[in-house]
Amino acid sequence: MAEPIDVVMNAATGRFEATLGDDVAFAEYELEPGAIRLPHTVVPPAFEGRGVGSGLARAALGYARDHGLMVRPACPFIAGYIKKHPEVQDLVDPAWRKRLEL
């Protein structure tokens, strides 16, 4: 079993990041008034099969919940994660729910 990979919020880069050797997987974020916009996620091949993309999504959505922020999921990966996880759908900004068909 692969050992868990830590996800950290890097305010300097505006990304939630996970590092494995020289590779970095990340979910970009932009803080907006009352919301967090998630525009782009990158998961290098070195991370395949480790659940890193889901870990990035959980970290970003957890941050939103902890800080009372609505989520604006512009990234297709994050949007797909949200569609598969009803427990986080309440975080989606009402103006974005139709886009996700929630």
Summary of the structure (lengths in Angstrom):
residues: 102
radius of gyration: 13.2
end to end distance: 34.3
largest distance: 40.5
contacts: 286
relative contact order: 0.17
helix: 39%
strand: 28%
